[in-house]
Amino acid sequence: MLIDRIELLESEICYIKNNLSSLPTWIPLTLEYAKECGYKTTDGLRHWCIRNLSLDEFVQKGRFWCIHRKALAKIKQKRI
């Protein structure tokens, strides 16, 4: 029974690793993502990211602000 649970955990970790590697390294800050986080506009989320994320995790590429995929877990979800 314990061996079955360990095998299940290993398969789930493998699935998570595969999905994480398919994410792009830099994710652009869009209105849809800002709304998912509970912000009405991208400006609110952008200001939060500027105050709370390091320069390695949040940068401007051209005219778009981008979040590094390792910082996605750090973004605070606002309660609606």
C-alpha positions, 0 to 999 in steps of 0.5 A, a space after each residue: 500500500 505504501 509502495 503504491 502511494 509512493 509510485 502515485 506521488 512519483 507519477 504526479 511529480 513527473 506530471 508537474 515537472 513536464 507541465 512546468 517545463 512547457 511554460 514559457 520562461 517569461 509570461 507577459 502581464 495581460 489584462 486577463 491574468 490581472 483579472 485572474 489575480 483579482 485586479 481590475 487593470 494591469 496597472 494594479 498588478 504591475 505596481 504590486 509586482 514592482 514593489 514586491 518582486 526582484 528585478 530578476 523576476 519582473 522586467 520590461 521587455 519592449 512595451 510589455 512587462 513580463 513575470 518570470 515563471 518562478 515568481 508566479 507562486 509569489 503573486 498575491 491573489 486578491 480576494 474579490 
